[in-house]
Amino acid sequence: MTDITITLDEKFAEQLQEKASVEGKSVSKFVSDLLEREISRSVVRADQESKTQLEALEEFLSGPGWPVSENGRLPTREELYREREDELFRRYERSRLRDQ
């Protein structure tokens, strides 16, 4: 264990001693337990945030992906722009405003 010296306001030091005595602990043990709990919480929060970010990244990367054909290759330009009901990308269409 390492000893650490801290400086406190007298009123605060009295309150700290009272709080420690209510819990039946020395001031040193009370502060030590308090800091351990706080640091543990912050570590858990950091782990949860990193897991959340990792899950978001995995979800993004697993996204819709590219349509791969039966032979495992990416579609050609012509295949992407073929005129079918399920076409992936629309070619430029004339504006209907000009036809009026």
C-alpha positions as CSV (number, residue, x, y, z in Angstrom):
1,M,0.0,0.0,0.0
2,T,1.0,3.6,-0.6
3,D,0.5,6.4,1.8
4,I,-1.0,9.6,0.3
5,T,-1.2,12.9,2.1
6,I,-4.2,15.2,1.3
7,T,-5.1,18.7,2.7
8,L,-8.7,19.4,3.6
9,D,-10.6,22.3,5.0
10,E,-11.1,21.8,8.7
11,K,-14.9,21.7,8.5
12,F,-14.8,19.1,5.8
13,A,-12.2,17.1,7.7
14,E,-14.6,17.0,10.7
15,Q,-17.5,15.9,8.5
16,L,-15.3,13.2,7.0
17,Q,-14.3,12.0,10.5
18,E,-17.9,11.9,11.5
19,K,-19.0,10.0,8.4
20,A,-16.2,7.5,8.8
21,S,-17.0,6.9,12.5
22,V,-20.7,6.3,11.6
23,E,-19.6,3.5,9.3
24,G,-17.2,2.2,11.9
25,K,-14.1,2.9,9.8
26,S,-11.0,5.0,10.1
27,V,-10.8,8.0,7.9
28,S,-8.1,6.3,5.9
29,K,-10.1,3.2,5.3
30,F,-13.3,5.2,4.6
31,V,-11.5,7.4,1.9
32,S,-9.8,4.3,0.5
33,D,-13.1,2.4,0.1
34,L,-14.8,5.5,-1.4
35,L,-12.1,6.0,-4.0
36,E,-12.0,2.3,-4.9
37,R,-15.8,2.3,-5.5
38,E,-15.6,5.4,-7.6
39,I,-12.7,4.2,-9.7
40,S,-14.4,0.8,-10.2
41,R,-17.6,2.6,-11.4
42,S,-15.6,4.7,-13.9
43,V,-13.8,1.6,-15.2
44,V,-17.1,-0.2,-15.7
45,R,-18.6,2.9,-17.4
46,A,-15.6,3.0,-19.7
47,D,-16.0,-0.7,-20.5
48,Q,-19.7,-0.3,-21.3
49,E,-19.0,2.7,-23.5
50,S,-16.3,0.9,-25.4
51,K,-18.5,-2.1,-25.9
52,T,-21.3,0.1,-27.1
53,Q,-18.9,1.8,-29.6
54,L,-17.6,-1.6,-30.7
55,E,-21.1,-2.9,-31.2
56,A,-22.0,0.2,-33.2
57,L,-18.9,-0.3,-35.4
58,E,-19.7,-4.0,-35.9
59,E,-23.3,-3.1,-36.9
60,F,-22.1,-0.4,-39.3
61,L,-19.5,-2.7,-40.9
62,S,-22.0,-5.6,-41.2
63,G,-24.4,-3.2,-43.1
64,P,-26.1,-4.0,-46.3
65,G,-22.9,-4.7,-48.1
66,W,-22.6,-5.2,-51.8
67,P,-24.8,-7.5,-53.9
68,V,-22.5,-10.4,-54.8
69,S,-23.5,-12.6,-57.7
70,E,-23.7,-16.4,-57.6
71,N,-20.0,-16.7,-58.6
72,G,-18.9,-14.5,-55.8
73,R,-17.9,-11.4,-57.8
74,L,-19.2,-7.9,-57.6
75,P,-21.7,-6.8,-60.2
76,T,-20.5,-5.0,-63.4
77,R,-21.6,-1.5,-64.2
78,E,-24.1,-2.8,-66.7
79,E,-25.6,-5.2,-64.1
80,L,-25.9,-2.3,-61.6
81,Y,-27.8,-0.1,-64.1
82,R,-30.0,-2.8,-65.8
83,E,-33.5,-1.8,-66.3
84,R,-35.6,-4.0,-64.0
85,E,-38.0,-3.4,-61.2
86,D,-35.4,-4.3,-58.7
87,E,-32.6,-2.1,-60.1
88,L,-30.1,-1.1,-57.6
89,F,-29.3,2.4,-58.9
90,R,-31.4,4.7,-61.0
91,R,-29.8,6.3,-64.0
92,Y,-30.4,10.0,-64.6
93,E,-34.1,10.5,-65.3
94,R,-35.5,13.5,-67.1
95,S,-37.1,16.0,-64.8
96,R,-40.8,15.9,-65.2
97,L,-40.9,19.7,-64.6
98,R,-39.5,20.3,-68.1
99,D,-42.0,18.0,-69.8
100,Q,-44.9,20.3,-68.8
